[in-house]
Amino acid sequence: MAIVVETTPQEADPAGRLRRGWVARIVDLLDLAIESITAVLLITTVVVALIQVFFRYVLNDSLAWPEETARWAFVWTV
């Protein structure tokens, strides 16, 4: 004769619940960091490209560094 005791998931594995919370916080922090870095790189790409267009077509003097900087920022964004 077996006695069946029903438990809730919290009672069955309290350490697992704490571990999931800890891992979830780290994942959320990592996600926020990646989103922030990506946003900065995308803004950098746009601003540097606009600087290059301004210097090339308005001032008739092209700069050497914006094209490569925009390219690398875009590569790192991807």
GUMI-960128 format. One record per residue (C-alpha): residue number from 0; residue in one letter; z, x, y. Coordinates in steps of 0.25 Angstrom, whole numbers, padded with zeros to 4 digits. Each point is the difference from the previous one (the first is absolute). Layout:
<pt NUM,'a',<Z,X,Y>>
...
This chain:
<pt 0,'m',<0000,0000,0000>>
<pt 1,'a',<-0005,0007,0013>>
<pt 2,'i',<0006,-0003,0014>>
<pt 3,'v',<-0011,0000,0010>>
<pt 4,'v',<0005,0004,0014>>
<pt 5,'e',<-0010,-0003,0011>>
<pt 6,'t',<0001,0010,0012>>
<pt 7,'t',<-0008,0000,0013>>
<pt 8,'p',<-0009,0013,0003>>
<pt 9,'q',<0010,0005,0010>>
<pt 10,'e',<0012,0000,-0010>>
<pt 11,'a',<-0009,0006,-0011>>
<pt 12,'d',<-0005,0012,0009>>
<pt 13,'p',<0008,0002,0013>>
<pt 14,'a',<-0004,0015,0000>>
<pt 15,'g',<-0015,-0003,-0001>>
<pt 16,'r',<0001,-0010,0011>>
<pt 17,'l',<0006,0011,0009>>
<pt 18,'r',<-0011,0010,-0005>>
<pt 19,'r',<-0011,-0010,0004>>
<pt 20,'g',<0006,-0002,0014>>
<pt 21,'w',<0001,0015,0002>>
<pt 22,'v',<-0014,0003,-0005>>
<pt 23,'a',<-0006,-0012,0008>>
<pt 24,'r',<0007,0006,0013>>
<pt 25,'i',<-0007,0013,-0003>>
<pt 26,'v',<-0013,-0006,-0002>>
<pt 27,'d',<0001,-0009,0013>>
<pt 28,'l',<0003,0013,0008>>
<pt 29,'l',<-0011,0008,-0007>>
<pt 30,'d',<-0010,-0012,0003>>
<pt 31,'l',<0005,0000,0015>>
<pt 32,'a',<-0002,0015,0001>>
<pt 33,'i',<-0014,-0001,-0006>>
<pt 34,'e',<-0004,-0012,0009>>
<pt 35,'s',<0005,0007,0013>>
<pt 36,'i',<-0007,0013,-0004>>
<pt 37,'t',<-0013,-0008,-0003>>
<pt 38,'a',<0001,-0007,0014>>
<pt 39,'v',<0002,0013,0007>>
<pt 40,'l',<-0012,0006,-0006>>
<pt 41,'l',<-0009,-0012,0002>>
<pt 42,'i',<0004,0000,0015>>
<pt 43,'t',<-0002,0015,0001>>
<pt 44,'t',<-0014,-0002,-0006>>
<pt 45,'v',<-0004,-0011,0010>>
<pt 46,'v',<0006,0007,0012>>
<pt 47,'v',<-0007,0014,-0004>>
<pt 48,'a',<-0013,-0007,-0002>>
<pt 49,'l',<0001,-0007,0014>>
<pt 50,'i',<0003,0013,0006>>
<pt 51,'q',<-0012,0007,-0006>>
<pt 52,'v',<-0009,-0012,0005>>
<pt 53,'f',<0006,0001,0014>>
<pt 54,'f',<-0002,0015,0001>>
<pt 55,'r',<-0014,0000,-0006>>
<pt 56,'y',<-0006,-0012,0007>>
<pt 57,'v',<0008,-0001,0013>>
<pt 58,'l',<0003,0015,0003>>
<pt 59,'n',<-0013,0005,-0007>>
<pt 60,'d',<0009,0011,-0006>>
<pt 61,'s',<0004,-0001,-0015>>
<pt 62,'l',<0013,0005,-0006>>
<pt 63,'a',<0000,0008,-0013>>
<pt 64,'w',<0013,-0005,-0006>>
<pt 65,'p',<-0001,-0016,0000>>
<pt 66,'e',<-0010,-0002,-0010>>
<pt 67,'e',<0007,0008,-0011>>
<pt 68,'t',<0014,-0005,0004>>
<pt 69,'a',<-0005,-0015,-0001>>
<pt 70,'r',<-0007,0004,-0013>>
<pt 71,'w',<0013,0006,-0006>>
<pt 72,'a',<0009,-0012,0005>>
<pt 73,'f',<-0010,-0010,-0006>>
<pt 74,'v',<0000,0008,-0014>>
<pt 75,'w',<0015,0000,0000>>
<pt 76,'t',<0001,-0015,0004>>
<pt 77,'v',<-0009,-0003,-0012>>
